[in-house]
Amino acid sequence: MNAEPVRSIAIVGGGSAGWMAAAAIVNATQGRIRIDVVESEQIGVVGVGEATIPPIKLFNQSLGIDENTFVRATNGSFKLGIEFLDWSAKGRRYFHPFGMFGREFDRVPLHQYWLKARRAGDETPFEDYSMAWQIARLNRFSPPSRDLRLVQSTFDYAYHFDTILYGQFLRRYAEERGVVRTEGKVVDVGQDGESGDVRELVLEDGRRIRADFFIDCTGFYGLLIEQTLKTGYEDWTHWLPCDRAVAVPCESGGDFTPYTRSAARDAGWQWRIPLQHRTGNGYVYCSAHIADEEAADTLLKHLDGKPLADPRFLRFTTGRRKAFWNRNVVAIGLAAGFMEPLESTSLHLIQTAITRFLALFPDKGGNRLNAEEFNRLSVEEYERIRDFLVLHYHATTRTDGELWRHTASMDIPESLAYRLAHFRATGRLVSPGPELFLNPSWLAVYFGQDIIPDGGDPLADLRDTDWKGRLAHIRQAMAEALPPVPSHQAYIDRFCKAPA
């Protein structure tokens, strides 16, 4: 006999995490359970993560949200990938595109034939086989074709947007479907004397919010998952040593790029995210190698326009909770852990946590197996994203700063070392299992940061394939597909321009 499902859920904390959770849960449960969001205007939200990756489209679509309406409401723009400046060495750049490189034409992967051409003297950059880059480098945008026979179908895209506006957008969505928002600061948490489960939230004015299950979206503080349940935290700063960020928006200036930019600095890296109404900027840095004031000065010197606010500082510890689901509490967003926004994974980790939660939706029983599976999948996801981020830092030849000398020579996770060994030897891509960043992403960073294999796949020398002609055909098809693509600004002006 099925156990009775929970009938009430309290989400502590608003922002992107809280309102994404509220919107998705009320949509999935069709309004048949009570959902409370408890948030306080006294407590600010981080609100600096404005870049996303393609799966965010699936989240919005699952809620029935129209793309143009959403982009217009959040002052959004489009994103075809990330440009990395000065990461492998000063003066070098590369692009991590969304989508594939070219189109596979043989059982031997395309990149193996590119390596074969390179060994024969062909200097064509690997990113030239990316349709996303061909469009992005011209500051153009249009959605990919649905005709899989066309090269225009080989790329993908995501968004830049104002996360505060996104939270407000989802709040309206959720409240229209019955979610109840309670304004108030939580000053105490009541627990069951026997099980230790959370039973109620006590607000500053004495009100009490009771629920069967709780979702912690209280950011780094982790009111329920850590302050109440003492779950513990796994610190990864020995692999990802940046522990500070300073952020400031500025007036729009420079190119209206359909991509994020990450520029390596002496003690970290700077992001640039173009929105319709402003540009988001931030410097993620290691406090052991630069003072806060100097970091802010560095950021301000590299803006495209006039600052629109004072620099805002954030402190963080890269890592994760030792458990994401503890008793009757699930932590989502920054309450669950922190991955620096180098590959724009912050909102994605919220999205996947919500998806897992709905797949393992709790009942009024113990939910031990649900929690075990949720935690297993979450740990795997965090560790595989961690390895991908560590690769960026480790694969550098820079010696001009203490941070870069450290990351280039540091010990790395065994799982990443294993992957690197395979790729350096033969260019083969191995993986421990399903993960967010697929082969094209790893290839973009490997080749972009000058990790060139010592050898190649021997099967490539045994195949009777016109690989030179096929590589040339891909480049020609991309060049012919470019003229009709409108500029990024023109596309937004036509379909989703935000009100002034």
Sequence and secondary structure as in RCSB ss.txt:
>XXXX:A:sequence
MNAEPVRSIAIVGGGSAGWMAAAAIVNATQGRIRIDVVESEQIGVVGVGEATIPPIKLFNQSLGIDENTFVRATN
GSFKLGIEFLDWSAKGRRYFHPFGMFGREFDRVPLHQYWLKARRAGDETPFEDYSMAWQIARLNRFSPPSRDLRL
VQSTFDYAYHFDTILYGQFLRRYAEERGVVRTEGKVVDVGQDGESGDVRELVLEDGRRIRADFFIDCTGFYGLLI
EQTLKTGYEDWTHWLPCDRAVAVPCESGGDFTPYTRSAARDAGWQWRIPLQHRTGNGYVYCSAHIADEEAADTLL
KHLDGKPLADPRFLRFTTGRRKAFWNRNVVAIGLAAGFMEPLESTSLHLIQTAITRFLALFPDKGGNRLNAEEFN
RLSVEEYERIRDFLVLHYHATTRTDGELWRHTASMDIPESLAYRLAHFRATGRLVSPGPELFLNPSWLAVYFGQD
IIPDGGDPLADLRDTDWKGRLAHIRQAMAEALPPVPSHQAYIDRFCKAPA
>XXXX:A:secstr
    B  EEEEE  HHHHHHHHHHHHHHHTT SEEEEEE TTS       B  TTHHHHHHHTT  HHHHHHHTT
 EEE EEEEESSSSTT EEEEESB BS   SSS HHHHHHHHHHTT    GGGGBHHHHHHTTTB     S TTS
GGGSB  EEE  HHHHHHHHHHHHHHTT EEEE  EEEEEE TTT  EEEEEETTS EEE SEEEE  GGG III
IIIT   EEE TTTS   EEEEEEE   S   SSEEEEEETTEEEEEEE SS EEEEEEE TTTS HHHHHHHHH
HT SS BSS  EEEE   EEES SEETTEEE GGGTEE  GGGS HHHHHHHHHHHHHHT  BSS  HHHHHHHH
HHHHHHHHHHHHHHHHHHHS    SSHHHHHHHHS   HHHHHHHHHHHHH     SS  SS HHHHHHHHHHTT
   SS  GGGGT    HHHHHHHHHHHHHHHSTT  BHHHHHHHHT    
